[in-house]
Amino acid sequence: MHERCDNWQEKLQACIARHASTPFEWGRFDCASFAAEAIREMTGADLAESFHGQYRSVLGAEKQIKKILTQMNADAHGGIEELTLRICEAQ
């Protein structure tokens, strides 16, 4: 479990403000990458380092998730929920 920085509220607020008008883009700024960036800002831990820039479409994201889950010896069909659980358990 990662501890939040002392000023995590300000860091999270700055992260949200910085991306207020950032357009959605698979692999660069999507729901998973934004959540991972927010966590990195608050804790310093990059939970998405294994898949930054590794996909450019929903199909690419699905393939990347399956690839990482397979490497973790986890259910490759578990989706983003399984990947999130596994990454958090590994931290």
Disulfide bonds with the S-S distance in Angstrom:
none
